Amino acid sequence: MQHDRPLNDTSLGAAVMAQLDALARFSADAEGLTRLYLTPAHADAARQVAAWMEEAGMTTRLDAAATVIGRYEAATPGAPTLLLGSHIDTVRHAGRYDGNLGVVTAIAAVKQLHEAGERLPFAIEVLAFGDEEGVRFPVTLTGSRALAGLVRPEVLAARDGDGVSLAQALRDFGGDPDGVARLARDPASVLGYLEVHIEQGPVLEEADLPVGIVTAIAGASRLVVTVEGRAGHAGTVPMALRHDALAAAAEMVLAIESEAKGTPDLVATVGQIEVPRGAVNVIPALTRFTLDLRSPSDAVRHAALARLRAAFAATAERRGVAVSAQATYDEPAASCAPGLMHAIADGIARLGFRPLHLASGAGHDGLALAGLCPIGMIFVRCAGGLSHSPAESVTTEDVDAATRLLVDVLRHLRPESLARPSLEGPVPLPHQPGETP
């Protein structure tokens, strides 16, 4: 069967871009794109996605956690299922490609198979998750965690800013909070999970490549660090006798930056800092700041965190203040499966591009699904590495390349090539010529 097309034919990418534009209209924000989990905008988007799935030859359903699922059967009944997709929820005032791109390209890939009359040695399910961003409720990855059997019962009691519980919001949406625990899949029935996503970073743009192969999704630790000193008059307490909580916190923030700059495969961010009851003429007695620490290697992240805790303690002792750190989030890294990485690399080579391997510093639904099945990701170049912004931008040509790549991977994927991934950092891969280590 002939699948070749002229290299300058980007009609597949243009069709995907048109659907992404249409999907962006489902928003609670008239000036941008805001689509939070289990809101009317989410419901409208879910209905549109289901309609596109059916047009692509899939049967559709909404599961108990409000994930839209489109199924395309295998050539042989009872074959395992390959999961594709991403999420259709967004942050507030978002771009239109983060998450949505992975859902629409997956639908387009299945449509290509359906129109060609092809069935594969595995079934395909396209998943449109609704809670990857974790903006409305103080929980995240609800849909993907449910498939992996990782949703704790108490999560359903989480409430949004208006006091609405997750359980109630699911009922109002048409989901089933009592059925979430029964969504856990049998690992033997799932071949793997593959997601197309914008890179959210500058590596592909710097390399002048449209797509890349993700090696691992970084694990993350988040903390709130509290520094307690002693208040005093700004004009009467000599500098040598001060116990300034903010000055101590500033030294700790610089230690964080130094640690991250000096440690390969580590990034660290202090995104918030506050001085409660602060005043222009008062020495700060209390300071709080956040720490977000990420690495594709859990060992690297944990070692860095231990060094930072020691540095905080040393600074506090020297400056005569107290310090405490409360962990608010800890998610292990997830390695991508070698079988999927090789399949993606082979597909990229067949399309005439140079395969480039890179890690993801952002979290994705694959973090939850890595406990269920092998995972893989295709990154797509985005302008300036910008995401979570209305300025988020991709080109039709790059989206076309990503969609054609996904179709190619599906056609060539050998189920026996997949193996269970390790959750401890990325699989070492040889660097290609010119590739950034």
C-alpha positions as CSV (number, residue, x, y, z in Angstrom):
1,M,0.0,0.0,0.0
2,Q,1.4,3.4,-1.0
3,H,1.5,6.0,1.8
4,D,3.9,8.5,0.3
5,R,3.0,12.1,-0.3
6,P,4.8,15.1,-1.8
7,L,7.1,16.6,0.7
8,N,5.5,20.0,0.3
9,D,2.0,18.7,1.0
10,T,1.1,19.9,4.5
11,S,-2.6,19.3,4.2
12,L,-2.7,17.0,7.2
13,G,-1.1,19.6,9.4
14,A,-3.4,22.3,8.1
15,A,-6.4,20.1,9.0
16,V,-5.1,19.6,12.5
17,M,-4.4,23.4,12.9
18,A,-8.0,24.1,11.8
19,Q,-9.4,21.8,14.4
20,L,-7.1,23.3,17.1
21,D,-8.5,26.8,16.1
22,A,-12.0,25.5,16.4
23,L,-11.3,23.8,19.8
24,A,-9.9,27.1,21.1
25,R,-13.4,28.7,20.9
26,F,-14.5,26.6,23.9
27,S,-13.3,29.0,26.6
28,A,-14.5,30.8,29.7
29,D,-12.2,33.6,28.8
30,A,-13.4,35.9,25.9
31,E,-10.0,37.4,25.5
32,G,-8.0,34.2,25.6
33,L,-8.3,30.5,26.3
34,T,-9.4,29.3,29.8
35,R,-10.9,25.8,30.0
36,L,-10.8,24.4,33.5
37,Y,-11.7,20.8,34.5
38,L,-15.4,20.0,34.7
39,T,-16.6,23.5,33.6
40,P,-19.1,24.3,30.8
41,A,-16.1,25.1,28.5
42,H,-14.7,21.6,29.2
43,A,-18.0,20.0,28.5
44,D,-18.3,21.9,25.1
45,A,-14.8,20.8,24.2
46,A,-15.4,17.2,25.2
47,R,-18.5,17.0,23.0
48,Q,-16.6,18.4,20.0
49,V,-13.6,16.0,20.6
50,A,-16.0,13.1,20.7
51,A,-17.6,14.1,17.5
52,W,-14.2,14.3,15.7
53,M,-13.4,10.8,17.2
54,E,-16.5,9.4,15.7
55,E,-15.8,11.0,12.3
56,A,-12.4,9.3,12.4
57,G,-14.0,5.9,12.8
58,M,-13.9,5.5,16.6
59,T,-16.5,4.5,19.1
60,T,-16.7,7.0,22.0
61,R,-17.5,7.2,25.6
62,L,-17.0,9.4,28.6
63,D,-15.5,7.6,31.6
64,A,-16.2,8.1,35.3
65,A,-13.4,10.7,35.6
66,A,-14.6,12.7,32.6
67,T,-12.0,11.5,30.2
68,V,-13.3,11.3,26.6
69,I,-12.2,8.0,25.1
70,G,-12.3,7.0,21.4
71,R,-11.6,3.4,20.5
72,Y,-10.3,2.0,17.2
73,E,-10.4,-1.8,17.2
74,A,-7.4,-4.0,16.3
75,A,-7.2,-6.4,13.4
76,T,-7.6,-9.3,15.8
77,P,-10.1,-9.2,18.7
78,G,-8.6,-9.3,22.2
79,A,-5.3,-7.6,21.2
80,P,-3.8,-5.2,23.7
81,T,-4.5,-1.5,23.5
82,L,-2.1,1.4,22.7
83,L,-3.2,4.6,24.4
84,L,-2.7,7.9,22.6
85,G,-3.7,11.4,23.5
86,S,-3.2,14.3,26.0
87,H,-5.4,16.8,27.9
88,I,-8.0,19.3,26.8
89,D,-8.0,21.4,30.0
90,T,-5.9,24.5,30.2
91,V,-4.4,27.0,32.6
92,R,-6.0,30.4,32.9
93,H,-5.4,32.6,29.8
94,A,-3.6,29.8,28.0
95,G,-2.3,29.0,24.6
96,R,-4.2,26.7,22.3
97,Y,-1.6,23.9,21.7
98,D,-0.5,22.7,25.1
99,G,-2.4,19.4,25.6
100,N,-4.9,20.0,22.8
101,L,-2.3,19.3,20.1
102,G,-1.8,15.7,21.4
103,V,-5.5,15.0,21.3
104,V,-6.1,16.4,17.9
105,T,-3.0,14.8,16.2
106,A,-4.0,11.4,17.7
107,I,-7.5,11.7,16.2
108,A,-6.0,12.7,12.9
109,A,-3.7,9.7,12.9
110,V,-6.5,7.3,13.5
111,K,-8.5,9.0,10.8
112,Q,-5.7,8.3,8.4
113,L,-5.7,4.6,9.3
114,H,-9.5,4.5,9.0
115,E,-9.7,6.1,5.6
116,A,-7.0,3.7,4.3
117,G,-9.0,0.8,5.7
118,E,-6.1,-0.3,8.0
119,R,-6.4,-2.2,11.2
120,L,-3.3,-2.8,13.3
121,P,-2.1,-5.7,15.5
122,F,-3.3,-3.6,18.5
123,A,-6.3,-1.6,19.4
124,I,-6.0,2.2,19.8
125,E,-7.7,4.4,22.3
126,V,-7.4,8.1,22.0
127,L,-7.7,9.8,25.4
128,A,-8.7,13.4,26.1
129,F,-8.0,13.9,29.7
130,G,-9.5,16.8,31.6
131,D,-7.3,17.5,34.7
132,E,-3.7,17.6,33.7
133,E,-3.2,21.2,34.7
134,G,-4.7,20.9,38.2
135,V,-5.9,24.5,38.2
136,R,-9.5,24.3,39.4
137,F,-9.0,21.8,42.2
138,P,-5.9,21.2,44.4
139,V,-5.3,17.9,42.7
140,T,-4.0,17.0,39.3
141,L,-3.8,14.2,36.7
142,T,-7.1,12.8,37.9
143,G,-8.0,11.1,34.7
144,S,-4.6,9.4,34.1
145,R,-4.2,8.5,37.7
146,A,-7.6,6.8,37.6
147,L,-6.5,4.6,34.7
148,A,-3.3,3.7,36.7
149,G,-5.4,3.0,39.9
150,L,-3.7,5.8,41.8
151,V,-6.7,8.0,42.8
152,R,-7.2,8.0,46.5
153,P,-10.8,8.3,47.8
154,E,-10.1,11.5,49.7
155,V,-9.2,13.3,46.5
156,L,-12.9,13.4,45.6
157,A,-13.5,15.6,48.6
158,A,-11.1,18.3,47.2
159,R,-12.9,21.6,46.7
160,D,-12.5,24.5,44.2
161,G,-12.4,28.2,45.1
162,D,-16.2,28.3,45.2
163,G,-16.4,25.3,47.6
164,V,-17.6,22.8,45.0
165,S,-16.2,19.3,45.7
166,L,-14.6,17.3,42.9
167,A,-17.2,14.6,43.5
168,Q,-20.1,17.0,43.0
169,A,-18.5,18.5,39.9
170,L,-18.1,15.1,38.4
171,R,-21.7,14.3,39.0
172,D,-22.8,17.6,37.4
173,F,-20.6,16.9,34.4
174,G,-21.9,13.4,33.8
175,G,-19.1,11.5,35.4
176,D,-19.3,9.1,38.3
177,P,-17.2,9.7,41.4
178,D,-18.2,6.3,42.8
179,G,-16.9,4.7,39.6
180,V,-13.5,6.4,39.5
181,A,-11.8,3.6,41.6
182,R,-13.1,1.0,39.0
183,L,-11.3,2.7,36.1
184,A,-7.9,1.1,36.9
185,R,-6.7,-0.8,33.8
186,D,-5.2,-4.3,33.8
187,P,-1.5,-3.7,32.8
188,A,-1.7,-6.8,30.6
189,S,-4.3,-5.2,28.5
190,V,-2.4,-2.0,27.8
191,L,0.5,-2.0,25.3
192,G,1.7,1.6,26.1
193,Y,0.9,5.3,26.1
194,L,2.2,7.7,23.4
195,E,1.7,11.4,23.5
196,V,2.4,14.3,21.1
197,H,3.1,17.6,22.9
198,I,4.7,20.9,22.3
199,E,8.2,21.0,23.7
200,Q,7.6,24.0,26.1
201,G,11.4,24.7,25.7
202,P,13.9,26.0,23.2
203,V,16.0,22.9,22.3
204,L,14.2,21.9,19.1
205,E,14.1,25.5,17.9
206,E,17.8,25.9,18.6
207,A,18.5,22.6,16.7
208,D,16.2,23.7,13.8
209,L,14.2,20.5,14.0
210,P,10.4,20.0,14.0
211,V,10.1,17.1,16.3
212,G,12.1,15.2,19.0
213,I,12.1,12.1,21.1
214,V,11.5,12.5,24.8
215,T,13.7,10.3,27.0
216,A,12.0,11.0,30.4
217,I,9.6,13.3,32.2
218,A,11.2,15.1,35.0
219,G,10.3,14.4,38.6
220,A,9.5,17.4,40.8
221,S,9.7,18.4,44.4
222,R,7.9,21.5,45.7
223,L,8.4,23.1,49.1
224,V,7.3,26.1,51.0
225,V,10.3,27.4,53.0
226,T,9.6,29.6,56.1
227,V,12.3,31.8,57.6
228,E,11.6,33.3,61.1
229,G,13.8,36.1,62.4
230,R,13.2,39.1,64.7
231,A,11.4,42.3,63.9
232,G,13.1,45.6,64.7
233,H,13.2,49.3,63.9
234,A,14.9,50.0,60.5
235,G,16.7,52.9,62.0
236,T,17.7,51.8,65.4
237,V,19.0,48.2,65.2
238,P,22.7,48.0,64.1
239,M,23.4,45.8,61.1
240,A,25.5,43.4,63.1
241,L,22.7,42.8,65.6
242,R,19.9,42.0,63.2
243,H,18.1,38.7,62.6
244,D,16.6,39.6,59.2
245,A,14.4,36.9,57.8
246,L,14.3,38.4,54.4
247,A,18.1,38.8,54.1
248,A,18.5,35.2,55.2
249,A,15.9,34.0,52.6
250,A,17.7,36.0,49.9
251,E,20.9,34.1,50.6
252,M,18.9,30.8,50.5
253,V,17.4,31.8,47.1
254,L,20.9,32.5,45.7
255,A,22.0,29.1,47.1
256,I,19.2,27.5,45.1
257,E,20.3,29.2,41.9
258,S,23.9,28.2,42.5
259,E,22.9,24.6,43.1
260,A,20.9,24.4,40.0
261,K,23.5,26.1,37.8
262,G,26.2,23.7,39.1
263,T,24.2,20.5,38.8
264,P,23.6,18.9,35.4
265,D,20.0,17.9,34.6
266,L,18.6,20.0,37.4
267,V,16.5,23.2,37.3
268,A,15.2,25.1,40.3
269,T,12.8,28.0,40.6
270,V,11.7,30.3,43.4
271,G,8.4,31.5,42.0
272,Q,6.9,33.2,45.1
273,I,8.3,35.1,48.1
274,E,6.4,37.0,50.7
275,V,7.0,39.1,53.8
276,P,3.9,38.9,56.0
277,R,3.2,42.1,58.0
278,G,6.2,43.7,56.2
279,A,6.6,47.5,56.3
280,V,9.1,49.9,54.8
281,N,10.7,50.7,58.1
282,V,10.6,47.3,59.8
283,I,13.2,44.6,59.7
284,P,11.4,41.5,58.4
285,A,10.6,38.9,61.0
286,L,9.0,36.4,58.8
287,T,9.6,35.4,55.1
288,R,8.1,32.5,53.0
289,F,9.2,31.4,49.6
290,T,8.5,28.5,47.3
291,L,10.9,26.1,45.7
292,D,10.2,24.0,42.6
293,L,13.0,21.5,41.9
294,R,13.0,19.3,38.8
295,S,15.2,16.7,37.2
296,P,14.8,13.7,34.9
297,S,16.8,11.8,37.5
298,D,15.3,11.2,41.0
299,A,18.7,10.6,42.4
300,V,20.0,14.0,41.2
301,R,16.9,15.7,42.5
302,H,17.0,14.1,45.9
303,A,20.7,14.7,46.4
304,A,20.3,18.4,45.4
305,L,17.4,18.8,47.8
306,A,19.5,17.3,50.7
307,R,22.3,19.8,49.9
308,L,19.9,22.7,49.8
309,R,18.3,21.7,53.2
310,A,21.8,21.7,54.6
311,A,22.6,25.1,53.1
312,F,19.4,26.5,54.5
313,A,20.3,25.3,58.0
314,A,23.8,26.7,57.8
315,T,22.5,30.1,56.6
316,A,19.9,30.1,59.4
317,E,22.5,29.3,62.1
318,R,24.9,31.9,60.9
319,R,22.3,34.6,60.7
320,G,20.5,33.8,63.9
321,V,17.1,32.8,62.3
322,A,15.0,29.7,62.2
323,V,14.1,27.9,59.0
324,S,11.6,25.1,58.2
325,A,10.6,23.6,54.9
326,Q,7.3,21.9,54.2
327,A,7.0,19.6,51.2
328,T,3.8,20.2,49.2
329,Y,4.4,18.0,46.2
330,D,6.7,15.1,45.2
331,E,6.4,13.3,41.9
332,P,9.0,10.7,40.7
333,A,10.6,11.0,37.3
334,A,9.3,8.7,34.6
335,S,11.5,7.2,31.9
336,C,10.2,6.7,28.4
337,A,10.2,3.1,27.1
338,P,13.2,2.2,24.9
339,G,10.9,0.4,22.4
340,L,8.8,3.6,21.9
341,M,11.9,5.8,21.8
342,H,13.4,3.7,19.1
343,A,10.1,3.5,17.1
344,I,9.9,7.3,17.2
345,A,13.6,7.7,16.2
346,D,13.1,5.3,13.3
347,G,10.0,7.2,12.2
348,I,11.8,10.5,12.3
349,A,14.6,9.1,10.2
350,R,12.1,7.8,7.6
351,L,10.6,11.3,7.4
352,G,14.1,12.7,6.6
353,F,14.9,14.5,9.8
354,R,17.7,14.0,12.4
355,P,16.5,12.2,15.6
356,L,17.2,14.2,18.7
357,H,16.6,13.0,22.2
358,L,15.7,15.4,25.0
359,A,14.0,15.2,28.5
360,S,10.8,17.0,29.5
361,G,11.1,19.4,32.4
362,A,7.3,19.8,32.5
363,G,4.9,17.2,34.0
364,H,2.5,15.3,31.8
365,D,-0.2,12.6,32.1
366,G,2.6,10.1,31.4
367,L,3.9,10.6,34.9
368,A,0.8,8.8,36.2
369,L,0.5,6.2,33.4
370,A,4.2,5.2,33.7
371,G,3.0,3.0,36.6
372,L,0.6,1.2,34.3
373,C,2.4,0.8,31.0
374,P,5.4,1.9,28.9
375,I,5.2,5.5,27.9
376,G,6.6,7.6,25.0
377,M,6.4,11.2,23.9
378,I,7.0,13.1,20.7
379,F,7.9,16.8,21.2
380,V,7.0,19.4,18.6
381,R,9.0,22.6,18.2
382,C,7.3,25.7,19.6
383,A,8.3,29.3,19.0
384,G,10.6,30.6,21.8
385,G,9.8,27.5,23.9
386,L,6.8,29.5,25.1
387,S,3.8,27.8,26.6
388,H,0.9,28.5,29.1
389,S,0.5,31.8,27.2
390,P,-1.8,33.1,24.4
391,A,1.5,33.7,22.6
392,E,2.1,29.9,22.3
393,S,2.9,29.2,18.7
394,V,3.6,26.3,16.3
395,T,3.8,26.1,12.6
396,T,1.6,24.1,10.2
397,E,4.7,22.5,8.8
398,D,5.8,21.2,12.2
399,V,2.4,20.0,13.1
400,D,2.2,18.2,9.8
401,A,5.5,16.5,10.5
402,A,4.4,15.5,14.0
403,T,1.1,14.0,12.7
404,R,2.8,12.1,9.8
405,L,5.3,10.9,12.3
406,L,2.6,9.5,14.6
407,V,0.9,7.7,11.7
408,D,4.3,6.2,10.7
409,V,5.0,5.0,14.2
410,L,1.6,3.4,14.5
411,R,2.1,1.6,11.2
412,H,5.6,0.3,12.1
413,L,5.3,-0.3,15.8
414,R,5.9,-3.9,16.9
415,P,4.1,-4.8,20.1
416,E,6.8,-7.1,21.3
417,S,9.3,-4.3,21.2
418,L,7.8,-2.6,24.2
419,A,9.1,-3.3,27.7
420,R,8.2,-1.9,31.2
421,P,10.0,1.4,31.9
422,S,12.1,2.2,35.0
423,L,10.9,5.1,37.1
424,E,14.5,6.1,38.0
425,G,15.7,8.7,35.5
426,P,16.1,8.6,31.8
427,V,17.4,5.6,29.7
428,P,21.0,6.5,28.6
429,L,21.1,7.1,24.9
430,P,24.0,7.8,22.6
431,H,24.0,11.5,21.5
432,Q,23.6,12.1,17.8
433,P,26.1,14.4,16.0
434,G,25.4,18.0,17.0
435,E,22.9,16.9,19.6
436,T,22.9,18.8,22.9
437,P,24.0,16.4,25.7
